[in-house]
């Protein structure tokens, strides 16, 4: 299923959905411009960026965990990107358009540069505490002057439970 998305001048212009997981089509530069503009304006809901691969469709799919983008209710405007090659390939098949694969790992240096430029604080959800400490060191040396990052490394049981996920969301908020 493909649908048009209206989000603003630098918006993802097309999206595909499966099992209530919506993935938007974004090019790298318009996405970075969107993030920078938001960080400079500091108005509206926060922006969250997710990298969707095939595993997300089974883990977060219909009837499991809601991934619906509802900024008015949640205070977060989620931009879900095609991380995995199968997701980008299937989106191209559905829409008939080239679909960029924007992985979190590929975007991370550009997003961190944008955050450093605008003095925005960043946070990381997921991963292991050991990697968070290593990332903290890399950020300090590669992006000096950036506010101290925040890290959350919840266990899968916490993420899957409504109580645990609410607690994590409250900590992040």
PEBELWO-V732508 format. One record per residue. RES is the residue in three letters. SS is DSSP state (hx for helix, st for strand, lp for the rest). Layout:
res->[RES RES]
ss->[SS SS]
This chain:
res->[UNK UNK UNK UNK UNK UNK UNK UNK UNK UNK UNK UNK UNK UNK UNK UNK UNK UNK UNK UNK UNK UNK UNK UNK UNK UNK UNK UNK UNK UNK UNK UNK UNK UNK UNK UNK UNK UNK UNK UNK UNK UNK UNK UNK UNK UNK UNK UNK UNK UNK UNK UNK UNK UNK UNK UNK UNK UNK UNK UNK UNK UNK UNK UNK UNK UNK UNK UNK UNK UNK UNK UNK UNK UNK UNK UNK UNK UNK UNK UNK UNK UNK UNK UNK UNK UNK UNK UNK UNK UNK UNK UNK UNK UNK UNK UNK UNK UNK UNK UNK UNK UNK UNK UNK UNK UNK UNK UNK UNK UNK UNK UNK UNK UNK UNK UNK UNK UNK UNK UNK UNK UNK UNK UNK UNK UNK UNK UNK UNK UNK UNK UNK UNK UNK UNK UNK UNK UNK UNK UNK UNK UNK UNK UNK UNK UNK UNK UNK UNK UNK UNK UNK UNK UNK UNK UNK UNK UNK UNK UNK UNK UNK UNK UNK UNK UNK UNK UNK UNK UNK UNK UNK UNK]
ss->[lp st st st lp lp lp lp lp lp lp lp lp st st st st st lp lp st st st st lp lp lp hx hx hx hx hx hx hx hx hx hx hx hx hx hx lp lp lp lp st st st st st st st lp hx hx hx hx hx hx lp lp lp lp lp lp lp lp lp lp lp hx hx hx hx lp st st st st st st st lp lp hx hx hx hx hx hx hx hx hx hx hx lp lp lp lp lp lp lp lp hx hx hx hx hx hx hx hx hx hx hx hx hx hx hx lp lp lp lp st st st lp lp lp hx hx hx hx hx hx hx hx hx hx hx hx hx hx lp lp lp lp lp lp lp st st st lp lp lp hx hx hx hx hx lp hx hx hx hx hx hx hx hx hx hx hx lp]
